[in-house]
Amino acid sequence: MCATLIRALVLSAVACAGALTPIRCRGEDGNQLPAKATKDLSPELLSLFQQKHMVKHSPILLRIFKEEAELEVWKQDTSGHFQILKTYPICRWSGDLGPKLHEGDRQAPEGFYTITPELLNPNSNYYLAINTGFPNSFDKANDRDGSFLMIHGDCWSSGCYAMTDEQMDEIYSLARDSLAGRPSFQVQAYPFRLTPANLARHRTNPNMPFWMMLKEGNDHFEATHLEPKAEVCDRRYVFDAQQPPNTSKPLVFDPTGKCPAFVINPKITRLTLEKQHADEVEYAQLVKDDVSVAPIYSGLDGGMNKVFLARFPGRIIPLAIVLPPSGSQLPRLPPVPWADNDGSLANKYFGALLGPTSRTQVASTDSITQEHGANSATTGSTAAPAAKPAP
């Protein structure tokens, strides 16, 4: 069993590393792109474009939700707004809820990432791959490190978002076509859908200040259906920043420096604040009703959408088993209330709703037995994943 587990972990790490080779233009070195990278979109997708008033090469935007194990593809329609095109169940993601901090921690990244053409890899060992670009300027400013963090096929993950090959056929083609004639598209990666119900369930998680910062960008997008422009200054994200009126000095964002003075389009601000106010009211009622609190740690290595459980059994195992005996260790953070008095982002947005005390609940990673969300595998099986042939 140990030999099988070690081999499975090595293969899992290679899954992301093997996805790194950058895309090459057709004929650049005399070689043609593989057929899998040049497939046209299916008639079903092209028909969907027509129904939703979308153009084949219009921009896309990807949204990833770990806990629900879903990847959404949004596409710009002829009005200039994004609307949902298709939702794909994620076959495998690793680690736990929360951002990636360091190489080897098995965490899949969370945040806002810019995908450029060179981040598409048609020659991946794991079918087709899209590099998330981790670490971005926010990650680097906060001393986070790691590499080879991908969206790829083959349903194997070590810090990646792994899909099936059939899904990657569509996702890769949509990305490729979207990049025709434009420099990039955006990936938004979240721990879960940032609804009041989910925020209330996870209100004791130490990652909440970070997630509330992501919620600002999430709210900009959900309120307007326009891609939020993400910048980084003072080691935090800011969204849709514009140059103040009556000034000629261009905005310059230093990821580790003080944020410059900026304004946000009043229409974006109004729509976002309306959404946030409604969220706050609903959240406050949920806290008042004392809704149950999710464990801070699931104790499992990631998740898998429930539609894949029968097809890929035994791939979700305890996180403590797959972390190496030296190096990255399962974090042991103290339970902390979501609201505090230090002016954090969490306190700024929702802190006033909680009051002076907040119930906390921490699950030991040695004893947790409950399911990691509705879309993860049951914890009854602790066997290592079956060994996989070398790519």
Legacy VTK file of the C-alpha trace (Angstrom):
# vtk DataFile Version 3.0
C-alpha trace
ASCII
DATASET POLYDATA
POINTS 391 float
0.000 0.000 0.000
2.840 2.416 0.884
4.537 1.887 -2.477
1.250 2.430 -4.249
0.601 5.633 -2.304
4.080 7.038 -2.985
3.755 6.328 -6.682
0.325 7.925 -6.771
1.635 11.057 -5.054
4.573 11.337 -7.458
2.238 10.996 -10.411
-0.086 13.566 -8.878
2.769 16.075 -8.576
3.892 15.373 -12.125
0.344 16.042 -13.299
0.724 19.752 -12.727
4.411 19.932 -13.670
3.740 18.171 -16.939
1.204 20.806 -17.840
3.720 23.666 -17.880
5.146 23.543 -21.405
3.957 26.745 -23.097
1.863 26.795 -26.209
3.645 27.141 -29.541
2.179 28.721 -32.612
1.377 26.470 -35.506
4.469 26.031 -37.637
6.756 28.032 -35.292
9.283 25.190 -35.100
8.049 23.135 -38.016
5.685 21.125 -35.839
1.921 21.186 -36.008
-0.192 21.576 -32.925
-1.711 18.277 -31.781
-5.192 17.590 -33.096
-6.688 17.775 -29.606
-5.632 21.449 -29.394
-7.181 22.440 -32.724
-10.606 20.844 -32.363
-13.489 23.076 -33.294
-16.312 23.636 -30.860
-19.178 21.170 -30.937
-22.380 21.976 -32.832
-24.152 21.981 -29.461
-21.934 24.792 -28.148
-22.194 26.775 -31.364
-25.973 26.473 -31.138
-25.810 27.687 -27.548
-23.889 30.752 -28.748
-26.752 31.593 -31.075
-29.358 31.134 -28.370
-27.445 33.433 -26.014
-26.444 36.009 -28.657
-22.731 35.305 -28.369
-19.982 35.515 -30.972
-17.552 32.607 -31.293
-14.446 34.674 -30.506
-15.956 36.955 -27.857
-14.226 37.091 -24.436
-14.761 34.431 -21.788
-14.353 34.452 -18.006
-13.900 31.375 -15.795
-15.247 31.100 -12.250
-14.148 28.223 -9.992
-15.864 27.162 -6.761
-13.961 24.599 -4.676
-16.573 23.420 -2.203
-19.227 22.977 -4.877
-16.564 21.510 -7.209
-17.819 23.489 -10.190
-16.180 25.512 -12.962
-18.332 28.056 -14.771
-17.594 29.438 -18.224
-19.092 32.879 -18.784
-18.990 34.500 -22.224
-19.601 38.031 -23.433
-22.774 38.494 -25.465
-23.514 41.143 -28.086
-24.611 43.603 -25.379
-21.082 43.594 -23.968
-22.124 41.810 -20.762
-21.103 38.349 -19.622
-23.648 35.625 -19.127
-23.244 32.028 -18.061
-22.479 29.683 -20.937
-21.929 26.351 -19.208
-21.133 24.869 -15.796
-18.673 21.958 -15.612
-18.403 19.670 -12.572
-14.791 19.575 -11.355
-13.391 16.068 -11.312
-10.693 16.700 -8.681
-9.103 19.471 -6.651
-6.630 19.027 -3.801
-5.864 20.542 -0.412
-8.567 22.275 1.618
-10.571 25.467 1.439
-8.289 28.473 1.561
-5.563 30.036 -0.593
-2.334 28.458 -1.705
0.506 29.664 0.503
3.627 27.667 -0.337
5.029 25.084 -2.697
4.035 21.574 -1.645
1.030 22.504 0.523
-1.321 20.861 -2.032
-3.588 23.915 -1.989
-5.287 24.952 -5.220
-5.072 28.731 -5.691
-7.828 31.200 -4.854
-7.919 34.698 -6.269
-8.037 36.603 -9.567
-5.741 35.401 -12.342
-4.991 36.672 -15.841
-4.616 34.030 -18.558
-2.499 34.983 -21.569
-1.921 32.859 -24.719
1.441 31.517 -23.549
-0.273 29.950 -20.516
-2.189 27.529 -22.750
-0.398 24.197 -23.128
-1.487 21.906 -25.981
1.257 19.372 -25.161
0.397 18.634 -21.551
1.055 15.160 -20.178
-2.418 15.501 -18.727
-4.237 16.056 -21.990
-4.656 19.839 -22.292
-3.793 22.475 -19.718
-4.302 26.122 -18.819
-1.758 27.558 -16.373
-3.479 29.833 -13.829
-0.408 32.065 -13.650
0.041 31.524 -9.916
1.703 33.302 -8.212
0.210 36.586 -9.396
1.227 40.002 -8.074
-1.022 39.631 -5.001
0.455 36.231 -4.158
4.022 37.494 -4.553
3.333 40.597 -2.464
2.126 38.309 0.337
5.139 35.958 0.077
3.159 33.083 -1.404
4.982 30.703 -3.698
4.284 27.687 -5.852
4.343 26.608 -9.463
2.566 24.493 -12.063
-0.937 25.361 -10.811
-3.189 24.347 -13.685
-6.623 23.642 -14.989
-6.022 20.400 -16.876
-7.477 17.045 -17.838
-7.055 13.499 -16.554
-8.763 14.007 -13.172
-5.527 13.976 -11.102
-4.557 16.933 -8.946
-1.790 18.231 -6.712
-2.705 21.871 -6.308
-4.575 21.938 -9.622
-8.163 21.968 -10.808
-8.459 18.714 -12.721
-11.217 18.097 -15.224
-11.950 15.147 -17.492
-10.379 15.084 -20.933
-13.795 15.514 -22.541
-14.413 18.663 -20.502
-10.972 20.058 -21.344
-11.716 19.653 -25.049
-14.418 22.295 -24.658
-12.766 24.511 -22.031
-9.453 24.650 -23.899
-11.167 25.418 -27.215
-13.247 28.166 -25.620
-10.088 29.673 -24.111
-8.154 29.391 -27.374
-10.904 31.050 -29.406
-11.389 33.774 -26.801
-7.707 34.721 -27.024
-7.851 35.229 -30.784
-7.122 38.921 -31.165
-7.066 39.821 -27.453
-4.368 39.579 -24.793
-6.023 37.712 -21.934
-9.060 36.480 -20.032
-9.782 36.273 -16.308
-10.053 33.326 -13.927
-11.794 33.895 -10.595
-11.135 31.097 -8.071
-13.200 30.993 -4.871
-13.439 28.660 -1.863
-17.215 28.384 -2.396
-20.049 30.466 -3.793
-19.886 33.619 -1.690
-23.532 33.619 -0.704
-24.749 34.797 2.718
-25.598 31.186 3.602
-22.086 29.941 2.826
-20.436 32.905 4.533
-22.495 32.250 7.648
-21.509 28.565 7.637
-17.816 29.466 7.385
-17.919 32.556 9.624
-15.281 31.208 12.051
-12.713 30.329 9.376
-9.387 32.212 9.747
-9.376 32.776 5.971
-12.497 34.935 6.161
-10.729 38.334 5.812
-9.124 37.083 2.594
-12.419 35.671 1.325
-14.207 38.947 2.086
-11.638 40.726 -0.056
-12.394 38.289 -2.890
-16.092 38.925 -2.323
-15.618 42.544 -3.313
-14.525 41.465 -6.795
-17.180 38.766 -6.866
-19.845 41.360 -6.062
-18.621 43.727 -8.757
-19.013 40.935 -11.301
-22.332 39.551 -10.086
-23.859 43.030 -9.841
-22.789 44.173 -13.308
-21.905 41.060 -15.355
-18.791 42.953 -16.425
-15.262 41.668 -15.855
-13.858 43.401 -12.761
-10.464 44.948 -13.365
-8.278 43.604 -10.580
-5.271 45.590 -9.350
-3.021 45.020 -6.343
-1.658 47.600 -3.921
-0.864 47.572 -0.207
-0.815 43.741 -0.517
-4.531 43.579 -1.311
-6.841 43.458 -4.310
-8.748 46.523 -5.475
-11.338 46.381 -8.234
-12.386 48.664 -11.076
-10.171 51.506 -9.914
-10.239 54.598 -12.126
-8.227 57.798 -12.203
-9.882 60.549 -10.128
-11.403 63.429 -12.101
-9.404 66.587 -12.646
-6.057 64.824 -12.374
-3.617 63.991 -15.106
-1.406 61.727 -13.041
-1.830 58.121 -14.255
-2.727 55.438 -11.743
0.252 53.327 -10.727
-0.313 50.277 -8.521
2.576 48.941 -6.461
1.606 45.537 -5.011
3.553 46.219 -1.798
3.181 50.009 -1.732
0.472 52.385 -0.643
-2.625 52.455 -2.832
-2.980 55.567 -4.983
-6.101 57.704 -4.800
-8.737 56.284 -7.126
-12.457 56.307 -7.793
-14.903 53.657 -8.977
-17.572 54.152 -11.620
-20.689 55.340 -9.715
-22.937 52.843 -11.513
-20.698 49.931 -10.484
-20.570 51.295 -6.940
-24.353 51.660 -6.695
-25.133 48.181 -8.026
-22.430 46.588 -5.856
-23.580 48.327 -2.688
-27.173 47.261 -3.343
-26.067 43.642 -3.582
-23.854 43.902 -0.502
-26.612 45.460 1.573
-28.993 42.636 0.674
-26.262 40.100 1.517
-25.607 41.744 4.882
-29.286 41.654 5.857
-29.580 37.973 4.963
-26.283 37.126 6.678
-27.296 38.930 9.876
-30.508 36.919 10.068
-28.628 33.652 9.571
-26.220 34.513 12.383
-29.125 35.557 14.586
-30.702 32.172 13.868
-27.407 30.572 14.965
-26.953 28.496 11.811
-24.444 25.685 12.205
-20.781 26.422 11.599
-18.661 24.368 9.215
-15.424 22.845 10.528
-12.364 24.924 9.711
-10.586 21.856 8.348
-12.267 19.057 6.470
-9.398 16.645 7.051
-9.657 15.570 3.407
-7.382 16.149 0.447
-9.647 18.302 -1.650
-12.885 17.346 -3.283
-14.649 15.943 -6.291
-18.047 16.729 -7.719
-20.489 14.032 -6.697
-21.200 13.113 -10.321
-17.712 11.546 -10.475
-17.781 9.516 -7.258
-18.796 6.258 -8.885
-16.522 6.756 -11.889
-13.399 7.560 -9.848
-13.752 5.857 -6.450
-11.170 6.190 -3.696
-9.525 9.389 -4.932
-10.441 11.519 -1.904
-8.248 10.556 1.063
-7.242 12.205 4.377
-5.046 15.241 3.840
-2.663 14.167 6.598
-1.771 11.071 4.544
-0.749 12.926 1.402
1.208 15.775 3.008
4.914 14.871 3.160
6.399 13.915 6.558
8.773 16.883 6.272
8.258 20.259 4.672
4.656 21.411 4.339
2.500 20.377 7.255
-1.225 20.603 7.838
-1.702 24.068 9.350
-2.799 24.294 12.969
-4.444 27.684 13.159
-6.267 28.750 16.320
-10.016 29.203 16.085
-10.751 32.889 15.639
-14.017 34.778 15.293
-14.796 36.229 11.885
-15.375 39.733 13.257
-12.622 41.538 15.121
-11.805 45.049 16.204
-8.677 45.693 14.152
-10.260 47.210 11.067
-9.734 44.150 8.891
-11.689 43.772 5.669
-13.965 41.226 7.324
-14.741 43.657 10.112
-15.147 46.523 7.664
-17.849 44.795 5.641
-19.720 42.462 7.984
-18.076 42.817 11.401
-20.687 45.137 12.856
-23.309 42.464 12.334
-21.705 39.899 14.602
-21.456 41.614 17.941
-18.749 40.992 20.558
-18.869 37.210 20.508
-18.927 34.594 17.828
-19.289 30.864 18.109
-16.349 28.891 16.784
-16.096 25.286 15.815
-12.913 23.501 14.832
-12.798 19.901 13.662
-9.721 17.855 14.394
-8.190 16.513 11.215
-7.674 13.232 13.023
-11.316 12.716 13.915
-13.431 14.339 11.224
-15.781 11.902 9.561
-18.358 14.080 7.904
-18.553 14.723 4.170
-16.621 17.695 2.773
-19.596 19.523 1.351
-22.277 18.052 -0.849
-19.881 17.418 -3.697
-16.973 15.592 -2.078
-16.368 11.906 -1.686
-17.456 10.147 1.469
-14.751 9.700 4.068
-15.366 6.006 4.527
-12.570 5.079 2.135
-9.055 5.973 3.231
-7.212 3.873 0.705
-4.623 5.569 -1.478
-5.523 6.242 -5.094
-4.756 3.412 -7.443
-1.401 3.623 -9.189
-1.587 5.327 -12.561
0.474 4.445 -15.638
3.263 6.896 -16.405
2.193 9.529 -18.949
LINES 1 392
391 0 1 2 3 4 5 6 7 8 9 10 11 12 13 14 15 16 17 18 19 20 21 22 23 24 25 26 27 28 29 30 31 32 33 34 35 36 37 38 39 40 41 42 43 44 45 46 47 48 49 50 51 52 53 54 55 56 57 58 59 60 61 62 63 64 65 66 67 68 69 70 71 72 73 74 75 76 77 78 79 80 81 82 83 84 85 86 87 88 89 90 91 92 93 94 95 96 97 98 99 100 101 102 103 104 105 106 107 108 109 110 111 112 113 114 115 116 117 118 119 120 121 122 123 124 125 126 127 128 129 130 131 132 133 134 135 136 137 138 139 140 141 142 143 144 145 146 147 148 149 150 151 152 153 154 155 156 157 158 159 160 161 162 163 164 165 166 167 168 169 170 171 172 173 174 175 176 177 178 179 180 181 182 183 184 185 186 187 188 189 190 191 192 193 194 195 196 197 198 199 200 201 202 203 204 205 206 207 208 209 210 211 212 213 214 215 216 217 218 219 220 221 222 223 224 225 226 227 228 229 230 231 232 233 234 235 236 237 238 239 240 241 242 243 244 245 246 247 248 249 250 251 252 253 254 255 256 257 258 259 260 261 262 263 264 265 266 267 268 269 270 271 272 273 274 275 276 277 278 279 280 281 282 283 284 285 286 287 288 289 290 291 292 293 294 295 296 297 298 299 300 301 302 303 304 305 306 307 308 309 310 311 312 313 314 315 316 317 318 319 320 321 322 323 324 325 326 327 328 329 330 331 332 333 334 335 336 337 338 339 340 341 342 343 344 345 346 347 348 349 350 351 352 353 354 355 356 357 358 359 360 361 362 363 364 365 366 367 368 369 370 371 372 373 374 375 376 377 378 379 380 381 382 383 384 385 386 387 388 389 390
